[in-house]
Amino acid sequence: MTEGAVLRAEGIGKSYPGVRANDDVSFAVAPGEIHALLGENGAGKSTLVKMIYGLVRPDDGRMLLNGRPHQPADPRAARAAGVAMVFQHFSLFDALTVAENIALGMENPPPRRALSARIAQVSQDFGLPLNPDRRVVTLSAGERQRVEIIRCLLQNPRLLIMDEPTSVLTPQEAELLFATLRKLAAQRTAILYISHKLEEIRSHCDRATILRHGRVVDSCDPRAHSARDLAAMMVGGDMRPIDRSGRQAGEVLLQVKGLSQPAPTADATALKSVALTLRAGEILGIGGVAGNGQDELLAALSGEIRNAPGTILLEGADLSRLGPEARRAAGLLAAPEDRLGHAAVPDFSLTDNTLLTAGARKGLVRKGLIDRPAARAFAQDVIRAFDVRTPGPETAAKALSGGNLQKFVIGREVMQAPRVLVVNQPTWGVDAGAAAAVRQSLLDLARAGAGVIVISQDLDELLELSDRFCALNEGRLSAPLPTQGLTLDQIGLMLGGAHGMEVAHL
């Protein structure tokens, strides 16, 4: 174990009914070290860091922080000891401003004007710009993540825990964040870093502890291994490459013309005459920097925003004035970016969460009555087909790890056999093995004759999956280009709107 470690865990164990989340976990994080915690979804990473942060009490073992026993009764005690944490799921109040949310996480917040000035200064220094006076409800997912990061950095922590901090950041924002982390490390701040982006781990982390089924199975210098090697350590064997074969574009399934939508709030993004065409068997990739209209586009296509000017035709039928249920019945399904709160109700069981989108299409609700055995059976089918690690279909959505909930949400939609599926950030916060499974399910869906629209900030994902690529910039959608042969430089120009952002009319 590392001498003079900021954090030392010795034999940590934690059990839940039917699950051994952590089993004899030991590792150490040195001052100034960026230490990666790797593992599949459900491997025990989140439980482990929750114990360090005081959200969960360990059943076995002990922790030392700067050589002293560390047994925080709650997060307040952990923060007082010098531990800060950026969560994978946002813990923000939508109705409050950025400054008000940050003040809630401080024991003795300064006067509001001084705090706002400090937030503005720190956000500028870290390259993550934020307006302290904006209400959180108006922020994109990427901007909400910035609030979480800055709230922690204002605490000047000795140990900073980061759970998927770059999952909704652009590559440029991520690089600025890593520059900040290196500065913190140079000041001997210890950083415990969870991410499923293995190239990110290889580039920026000094050490990696790898968990599998709640146990430490390896420890290594990630810079000395390939991403494939790290993935193999996580899953206990080689991963199969995804299969893109057997697809060809067929008849036109979806036509969107002149789709416009005023910004719902002053800080949201208006859609400006969006047009696209999607064929059977095709995957259309849509990239964009956070806050350029991704959420608004999915809402307009899914029917959450209705009566938007423009036309949406599915196999020739006009869906433009229909709501979400009618569009689903017609075969146009969607999976939003925010899995916990938008795609799933946290306190509902997985069985109940199937009813949110599959009630009519899978016959789970008949004449106003819920067929609970059918709903439970469908939830179990999704769990089995998508390898969702959970005790069972009656488990609450909030009890699942982020990646396992993501697999459930995507599986719930895919297994309804849509004609067109629109997904936003389909592998956000998902480990390498689960991401490959989700991507393969989208390819298989397209192979079966459906059309798929993938909205993502992960450019590698878009290049791997899509047949054609569009960029979304300030609510305008560019003309599509074949993905094959596109370079990252070309995509960067498209994302920035430098090519003129002409609207596609196909």
C-alpha positions as CSV (number, residue, x, y, z in Angstrom):
1,M,0.0,0.0,0.0
2,T,1.1,3.6,-0.7
3,E,3.1,5.3,2.0
4,G,1.7,8.6,3.2
5,A,-1.6,8.0,1.4
6,V,-4.3,10.6,1.6
7,L,-6.9,7.8,1.5
8,R,-6.4,4.2,2.5
9,A,-9.1,1.5,2.4
10,E,-8.5,-1.8,4.1
11,G,-10.8,-4.8,3.7
12,I,-13.9,-2.8,3.0
13,G,-17.1,-4.8,2.6
14,K,-20.8,-3.9,2.1
15,S,-23.8,-6.1,1.6
16,Y,-27.4,-5.4,0.5
17,P,-30.2,-8.0,0.4
18,G,-29.1,-10.5,-2.2
19,V,-26.1,-8.5,-3.3
20,R,-22.5,-8.3,-2.0
21,A,-21.6,-4.9,-3.4
22,N,-18.1,-4.7,-2.0
23,D,-16.0,-7.6,-0.8
24,D,-12.6,-7.1,1.0
25,V,-11.7,-4.0,-1.0
26,S,-8.2,-2.5,-0.3
27,F,-6.4,0.3,-2.1
28,A,-4.7,3.6,-1.5
29,V,-4.6,7.0,-3.2
30,A,-1.4,9.1,-2.8
31,P,-1.2,12.9,-2.5
32,G,-1.1,14.4,-6.0
33,E,-2.3,11.2,-7.6
34,I,-5.1,10.9,-10.2
35,H,-6.3,7.4,-9.3
36,A,-8.8,5.7,-11.6
37,L,-11.5,3.3,-10.2
38,L,-12.5,1.0,-13.0
39,G,-15.1,-1.7,-13.4
40,E,-18.3,-2.7,-15.2
41,N,-21.6,-1.2,-14.2
42,G,-22.6,-2.9,-10.9
43,A,-18.9,-3.8,-10.0
44,G,-19.2,-1.8,-6.8
45,K,-17.6,1.5,-7.7
46,S,-20.5,3.7,-6.7
47,T,-21.0,1.9,-3.4
48,L,-17.4,2.3,-2.5
49,V,-17.2,6.0,-3.1
50,K,-20.5,6.5,-1.3
51,M,-18.9,5.0,1.8
52,I,-15.9,7.3,1.4
53,Y,-18.3,10.3,1.1
54,G,-20.5,9.3,4.1
55,L,-23.6,8.3,2.2
56,V,-23.2,4.6,3.1
57,R,-21.7,2.9,6.2
58,P,-19.3,-0.1,5.5
59,D,-20.1,-3.4,7.1
60,D,-16.5,-4.5,7.3
61,G,-13.0,-3.0,7.1
62,R,-11.7,0.5,7.8
63,M,-10.7,3.7,6.0
64,L,-8.0,6.1,6.9
65,L,-7.8,9.7,5.7
66,N,-4.4,11.3,6.1
67,G,-3.5,8.5,8.5
68,R,-6.6,9.0,10.8
69,P,-9.7,6.8,11.0
70,H,-12.3,8.0,8.5
71,Q,-15.8,7.0,9.4
72,P,-18.0,9.9,8.2
73,A,-21.6,9.7,9.5
74,D,-22.9,11.8,6.6
75,P,-21.6,13.9,3.7
76,R,-21.3,16.9,5.9
77,A,-18.8,15.1,8.1
78,A,-16.9,13.9,4.9
79,R,-16.7,17.5,3.6
80,A,-15.5,18.7,6.9
81,A,-12.7,16.1,6.7
82,G,-11.7,17.4,3.3
83,V,-13.6,15.0,0.9
84,A,-15.6,16.4,-2.0
85,M,-17.5,14.5,-4.6
86,V,-18.9,15.2,-8.1
87,F,-21.8,12.8,-8.6
88,Q,-22.8,11.0,-11.8
89,H,-26.4,12.0,-11.3
90,F,-27.0,15.6,-10.6
91,S,-28.1,16.7,-7.2
92,L,-29.5,20.1,-8.1
93,F,-32.8,22.0,-7.5
94,D,-34.2,23.0,-10.8
95,A,-36.1,26.1,-9.4
96,L,-33.0,27.6,-7.8
97,T,-30.2,29.5,-9.5
98,V,-26.6,28.2,-9.9
99,A,-25.4,30.4,-7.0
100,E,-28.3,29.2,-4.7
101,N,-27.6,25.6,-5.5
102,I,-23.9,26.0,-4.7
103,A,-24.7,27.8,-1.5
104,L,-26.8,24.8,-0.3
105,G,-23.6,22.7,-0.4
106,M,-21.6,25.0,1.7
107,E,-21.6,25.0,5.5
108,N,-21.1,28.8,5.8
109,P,-21.7,30.4,2.4
110,P,-20.5,33.9,1.9
111,P,-22.9,36.8,0.9
112,R,-24.6,36.1,-2.4
113,R,-22.8,38.8,-4.3
114,A,-19.4,37.6,-3.1
115,L,-20.4,34.0,-3.9
116,S,-21.6,34.8,-7.4
117,A,-18.3,36.6,-8.1
118,R,-16.3,33.7,-6.8
119,I,-18.3,31.2,-9.0
120,A,-17.8,33.4,-12.0
121,Q,-14.1,33.6,-11.4
122,V,-13.6,29.9,-10.7
123,S,-15.7,28.9,-13.7
124,Q,-13.7,31.1,-15.9
125,D,-10.4,29.8,-14.5
126,F,-11.5,26.2,-15.1
127,G,-12.8,26.9,-18.6
128,L,-16.4,25.9,-17.6
129,P,-18.3,29.1,-18.0
130,L,-21.4,29.6,-15.9
131,N,-23.8,32.4,-15.1
132,P,-24.4,32.3,-11.3
133,D,-27.8,33.9,-11.8
134,R,-29.3,31.4,-14.2
135,R,-31.9,29.0,-12.9
136,V,-30.8,25.3,-13.1
137,V,-34.0,24.4,-15.0
138,T,-32.7,26.3,-18.0
139,L,-29.3,24.6,-18.1
140,S,-28.3,21.7,-20.4
141,A,-26.9,18.5,-18.9
142,G,-23.4,19.7,-19.7
143,E,-23.9,23.0,-17.9
144,R,-25.5,21.2,-14.9
145,Q,-22.4,19.0,-14.7
146,R,-20.3,22.2,-14.5
147,V,-22.3,23.3,-11.5
148,E,-21.5,20.1,-9.7
149,I,-17.8,20.3,-10.5
150,I,-17.4,24.0,-9.5
151,R,-19.4,23.4,-6.3
152,C,-16.8,20.8,-5.3
153,L,-13.8,22.8,-6.3
154,L,-14.9,25.7,-4.2
155,Q,-14.4,23.5,-1.1
156,N,-10.6,23.2,-1.7
157,P,-10.7,19.5,-1.0
158,R,-7.8,17.2,0.1
159,L,-9.5,14.3,-1.7
160,L,-11.7,14.9,-4.7
161,I,-14.0,12.1,-6.0
162,M,-15.2,12.4,-9.5
163,D,-17.9,10.0,-10.9
164,E,-18.1,10.3,-14.7
165,P,-17.4,14.1,-14.7
166,T,-16.8,14.3,-18.5
167,S,-19.7,12.2,-19.6
168,V,-21.6,15.3,-20.8
169,L,-18.6,17.5,-21.6
170,T,-17.3,18.3,-25.0
171,P,-13.7,17.1,-25.8
172,Q,-12.5,20.7,-25.4
173,E,-14.3,21.1,-22.1
174,A,-12.9,17.8,-20.9
175,E,-9.3,18.9,-21.8
176,L,-9.8,22.1,-19.8
177,L,-11.1,20.0,-16.9
178,F,-8.1,17.7,-17.0
179,A,-5.8,20.8,-17.1
180,T,-7.5,21.8,-13.8
181,L,-7.1,18.4,-12.3
182,R,-3.4,18.4,-13.1
183,K,-3.1,21.8,-11.3
184,L,-4.9,20.4,-8.3
185,A,-2.7,17.3,-8.4
186,A,0.3,19.5,-8.5
187,Q,-1.0,21.1,-5.2
188,R,-1.1,17.5,-3.8
189,T,-4.8,17.1,-3.9
190,A,-5.6,13.4,-4.3
191,I,-8.2,12.6,-7.0
192,L,-10.2,9.4,-7.2
193,Y,-11.6,9.2,-10.7
194,I,-14.4,7.0,-12.1
195,S,-14.9,6.9,-15.8
196,H,-15.8,4.4,-18.5
197,K,-13.8,6.3,-21.1
198,L,-10.7,4.1,-21.2
199,E,-8.7,6.4,-23.5
200,E,-9.4,9.2,-21.0
201,I,-8.1,7.0,-18.2
202,R,-5.0,6.0,-20.1
203,S,-4.2,9.7,-21.0
204,H,-4.7,11.3,-17.6
205,C,-4.6,8.8,-14.7
206,D,-1.5,7.7,-12.8
207,R,-2.9,4.5,-11.3
208,A,-5.9,2.3,-11.7
209,T,-7.7,-0.1,-9.3
210,I,-10.0,-2.5,-11.1
211,L,-13.1,-3.9,-9.5
212,R,-15.1,-6.9,-10.7
213,H,-18.2,-8.2,-8.8
214,G,-17.3,-6.1,-5.8
215,R,-13.7,-7.3,-5.5
216,V,-10.3,-5.8,-6.5
217,V,-9.0,-8.0,-9.3
218,D,-6.1,-5.9,-10.5
219,S,-4.1,-2.7,-10.0
220,C,-1.9,-1.2,-12.7
221,D,-0.5,1.9,-14.4
222,P,-3.1,2.5,-17.1
223,R,-0.6,4.3,-19.3
224,A,1.2,0.9,-19.8
225,H,-1.9,-0.9,-21.2
226,S,-4.2,-0.5,-24.2
227,A,-7.9,0.3,-23.8
228,R,-8.7,-3.2,-24.9
229,D,-6.4,-4.6,-22.2
230,L,-8.1,-2.5,-19.5
231,A,-11.6,-3.6,-20.8
232,A,-10.5,-7.2,-20.6
233,M,-9.4,-6.7,-17.0
234,M,-12.8,-5.2,-16.2
235,V,-14.9,-8.0,-17.8
236,G,-12.6,-10.9,-17.2
237,G,-12.1,-11.7,-20.9
238,D,-11.8,-10.3,-24.4
239,M,-14.7,-8.2,-25.7
240,R,-16.3,-9.0,-29.0
241,P,-16.2,-6.2,-31.6
242,I,-19.7,-4.9,-32.7
243,D,-21.2,-6.3,-35.9
244,R,-22.1,-3.7,-38.5
245,S,-22.8,-6.1,-41.3
246,G,-26.1,-7.0,-43.0
247,R,-27.6,-3.5,-43.2
248,Q,-28.7,-1.5,-46.2
249,A,-30.9,1.6,-46.5
250,G,-34.4,0.9,-47.6
251,E,-37.5,3.0,-48.0
252,V,-38.0,6.4,-46.4
253,L,-39.4,6.0,-42.9
254,L,-39.2,9.5,-41.4
255,Q,-39.4,12.9,-43.1
256,V,-39.0,16.1,-41.1
257,K,-39.5,19.4,-42.9
258,G,-39.2,23.0,-41.5
259,L,-39.4,21.9,-37.9
260,S,-39.2,25.0,-35.7
261,Q,-39.8,25.7,-32.1
262,P,-39.3,28.9,-30.1
263,A,-37.0,28.6,-27.1
264,P,-39.2,27.5,-24.1
265,T,-37.1,29.8,-21.8
266,A,-34.8,32.6,-22.3
267,D,-31.7,30.4,-21.9
268,A,-33.0,27.4,-24.0
269,T,-32.3,26.9,-27.7
270,A,-34.9,27.4,-30.4
271,L,-35.1,24.9,-33.3
272,K,-34.7,26.6,-36.6
273,S,-36.3,25.0,-39.7
274,V,-34.8,21.5,-39.0
275,A,-35.2,19.0,-41.9
276,L,-34.0,15.4,-42.1
277,T,-34.8,12.2,-43.9
278,L,-34.3,8.7,-42.3
279,R,-34.5,5.4,-44.2
280,A,-35.2,1.9,-43.0
281,G,-32.0,0.2,-41.9
282,E,-30.2,3.5,-41.5
283,I,-28.6,5.1,-38.5
284,L,-28.4,8.9,-38.6
285,G,-25.9,10.4,-36.2
286,I,-26.4,14.0,-34.9
287,G,-23.6,15.6,-33.0
288,G,-23.4,18.9,-31.2
289,V,-21.9,20.7,-28.3
290,A,-24.1,20.6,-25.2
291,G,-26.9,23.2,-25.2
292,N,-27.3,23.5,-29.0
293,G,-30.9,22.1,-29.1
294,Q,-30.4,18.4,-28.6
295,D,-33.1,18.1,-25.9
296,E,-35.4,20.4,-27.8
297,L,-35.0,18.3,-31.0
298,L,-35.8,15.0,-29.2
299,A,-38.8,16.6,-27.4
300,A,-40.1,17.9,-30.8
301,L,-39.7,14.5,-32.5
302,S,-41.1,12.5,-29.5
303,G,-44.2,14.7,-29.2
304,E,-43.4,16.2,-25.8
305,I,-43.4,19.5,-27.6
306,R,-46.4,19.4,-29.9
307,N,-47.8,21.8,-32.4
308,A,-44.3,23.0,-33.4
309,P,-44.3,24.6,-36.9
310,G,-43.2,22.1,-39.5
311,T,-44.1,18.6,-40.6
312,I,-43.2,15.1,-39.2
313,L,-44.2,12.2,-41.5
314,L,-43.8,8.6,-40.4
315,E,-44.2,6.3,-43.4
316,G,-46.3,9.0,-45.0
317,A,-48.6,9.5,-42.0
318,D,-48.6,13.1,-40.5
319,L,-47.7,12.9,-36.8
320,S,-47.0,16.7,-36.4
321,R,-49.9,17.4,-34.1
322,L,-50.0,14.2,-32.2
323,G,-48.7,13.7,-28.6
324,P,-46.2,11.2,-27.3
325,E,-48.6,8.3,-26.8
326,A,-50.0,8.5,-30.3
327,R,-46.6,8.8,-31.8
328,R,-45.5,5.7,-29.9
329,A,-48.5,3.8,-31.1
330,A,-47.5,4.7,-34.7
331,G,-44.0,3.5,-34.1
332,L,-41.9,6.6,-33.3
333,L,-40.2,6.0,-29.9
334,A,-37.6,8.0,-28.0
335,A,-35.1,7.7,-25.1
336,P,-34.1,11.0,-23.6
337,E,-30.7,11.9,-22.2
338,D,-31.7,12.2,-18.5
339,R,-32.3,8.6,-17.5
340,L,-33.2,9.3,-13.9
341,G,-36.1,11.7,-13.7
342,H,-37.0,11.9,-17.4
343,A,-36.7,8.4,-18.9
344,A,-37.4,6.8,-15.5
345,V,-39.1,7.7,-12.2
346,P,-36.5,7.2,-9.5
347,D,-38.9,5.8,-6.9
348,F,-40.9,3.6,-9.3
349,S,-39.9,-0.1,-9.7
350,L,-38.6,-1.3,-13.0
351,T,-41.9,-2.9,-13.6
352,D,-43.8,0.4,-13.1
353,N,-41.2,2.2,-15.3
354,T,-42.1,-0.1,-18.2
355,L,-45.6,1.4,-18.0
356,L,-44.3,4.9,-18.8
357,T,-43.6,4.1,-22.4
358,A,-44.7,0.5,-23.2
359,G,-48.2,0.5,-21.7
360,A,-50.1,0.6,-25.0
361,R,-47.5,-0.8,-27.4
362,K,-46.9,-3.9,-25.3
363,G,-50.5,-4.3,-24.1
364,L,-49.6,-3.7,-20.5
365,V,-52.7,-1.5,-20.0
366,R,-56.1,-2.6,-21.3
367,K,-59.3,-0.5,-21.0
368,G,-57.6,1.6,-18.3
369,L,-56.5,-1.4,-16.2
370,I,-52.9,-2.4,-15.6
371,D,-51.9,-5.9,-16.4
372,R,-49.2,-6.2,-13.7
373,P,-48.1,-9.8,-14.6
374,A,-47.5,-8.7,-18.2
375,A,-45.7,-5.6,-17.1
376,R,-43.5,-7.6,-14.7
377,A,-42.8,-10.2,-17.4
378,F,-41.8,-7.4,-19.9
379,A,-39.5,-5.8,-17.3
380,Q,-37.9,-9.2,-16.7
381,D,-37.4,-9.7,-20.5
382,V,-35.6,-6.4,-20.7
383,I,-33.5,-7.3,-17.7
384,R,-32.5,-10.6,-19.2
385,A,-31.9,-9.4,-22.8
386,F,-29.8,-6.4,-21.8
387,D,-28.0,-8.0,-18.9
388,V,-29.3,-5.4,-16.4
389,R,-27.6,-6.2,-13.0
390,T,-30.4,-5.9,-10.5
391,P,-32.1,-8.2,-7.9
392,G,-35.3,-8.2,-9.9
393,P,-38.1,-6.2,-11.7
394,E,-39.5,-4.8,-8.5
395,T,-36.3,-3.0,-7.7
396,A,-36.6,0.8,-7.7
397,A,-34.9,2.6,-10.6
398,K,-32.9,4.8,-8.3
399,A,-31.3,1.6,-6.8
400,L,-29.6,0.7,-10.0
401,S,-26.1,1.9,-11.1
402,G,-26.2,4.5,-13.8
403,G,-25.1,2.2,-16.5
404,N,-27.5,-0.6,-15.6
405,L,-30.4,1.9,-15.6
406,Q,-29.3,3.1,-19.0
407,K,-29.3,-0.4,-20.3
408,F,-32.8,-0.8,-19.0
409,V,-34.1,2.4,-20.5
410,I,-32.6,1.6,-24.0
411,G,-33.8,-2.0,-23.8
412,R,-37.3,-0.9,-22.8
413,E,-37.5,1.0,-26.1
414,V,-35.7,-1.4,-28.4
415,M,-37.8,-4.3,-27.3
416,Q,-41.0,-2.5,-28.4
417,A,-39.8,-3.0,-32.0
418,P,-40.1,0.7,-33.1
419,R,-40.2,1.7,-36.7
420,V,-38.1,4.7,-35.7
421,L,-36.1,5.1,-32.5
422,V,-34.6,8.5,-31.4
423,V,-32.0,8.2,-28.6
424,N,-30.0,11.0,-26.9
425,Q,-26.6,10.1,-25.3
426,P,-27.3,6.3,-25.4
427,T,-24.1,5.2,-23.7
428,W,-23.7,8.1,-21.2
429,G,-22.0,6.7,-18.1
430,V,-21.9,3.2,-19.4
431,D,-18.9,0.9,-19.1
432,A,-17.1,-0.4,-22.2
433,G,-18.8,-3.7,-22.2
434,A,-22.3,-2.3,-21.7
435,A,-21.7,0.5,-24.2
436,A,-20.8,-2.1,-26.8
437,A,-24.0,-4.0,-26.0
438,V,-26.2,-0.9,-26.3
439,R,-24.6,0.0,-29.6
440,Q,-25.0,-3.5,-30.9
441,S,-28.7,-3.4,-30.0
442,L,-29.1,-0.2,-32.0
443,L,-27.3,-1.8,-35.0
444,D,-29.4,-4.9,-34.7
445,L,-32.6,-2.8,-34.6
446,A,-31.5,-1.1,-37.8
447,R,-30.6,-4.5,-39.3
448,A,-34.2,-5.6,-38.6
449,G,-35.5,-2.7,-40.7
450,A,-36.0,0.2,-38.3
451,G,-34.5,3.6,-38.6
452,V,-32.4,5.0,-35.7
453,I,-31.4,8.6,-34.9
454,V,-28.5,8.8,-32.4
455,I,-27.9,12.2,-30.8
456,S,-24.6,12.1,-29.0
457,Q,-21.7,14.2,-27.8
458,D,-19.4,11.2,-28.2
459,L,-17.9,11.6,-31.6
460,D,-16.3,8.2,-31.6
461,E,-19.7,6.7,-30.9
462,L,-21.2,8.6,-33.8
463,L,-18.4,7.5,-36.2
464,E,-18.8,3.9,-35.1
465,L,-22.6,3.7,-35.4
466,S,-23.9,6.1,-38.0
467,D,-24.2,5.9,-41.8
468,R,-24.7,9.7,-42.2
469,F,-23.7,12.5,-39.9
470,C,-25.4,15.9,-39.2
471,A,-24.3,18.7,-36.8
472,L,-26.6,20.6,-34.6
473,N,-25.5,24.2,-34.0
474,E,-27.7,26.8,-32.3
475,G,-30.8,24.9,-33.2
476,R,-30.0,24.5,-36.9
477,L,-29.2,21.0,-38.4
478,S,-26.6,20.8,-41.0
479,A,-26.9,18.9,-44.3
480,P,-25.9,15.3,-43.7
481,L,-22.6,13.8,-44.9
482,P,-21.7,10.2,-45.3
483,T,-19.9,9.2,-42.1
484,Q,-17.3,7.1,-43.9
485,G,-14.3,9.3,-44.7
486,L,-15.3,12.1,-42.3
487,T,-12.4,13.4,-40.3
488,L,-12.5,14.9,-36.8
489,D,-11.4,18.2,-38.2
490,Q,-14.4,18.3,-40.6
491,I,-16.7,17.3,-37.8
492,G,-15.2,20.0,-35.5
493,L,-16.0,22.6,-38.2
494,M,-19.5,21.3,-38.6
495,L,-20.1,21.4,-34.8
496,G,-18.9,25.0,-34.7
497,G,-21.1,26.1,-37.7
498,A,-18.1,27.2,-39.7
499,H,-19.4,25.5,-42.8
500,G,-22.5,27.7,-42.9
501,M,-24.9,25.2,-41.4
502,E,-27.1,25.0,-44.4
503,V,-30.3,23.1,-43.6
504,A,-30.7,19.7,-45.2
505,H,-33.6,19.4,-47.7
506,L,-33.7,15.8,-48.9
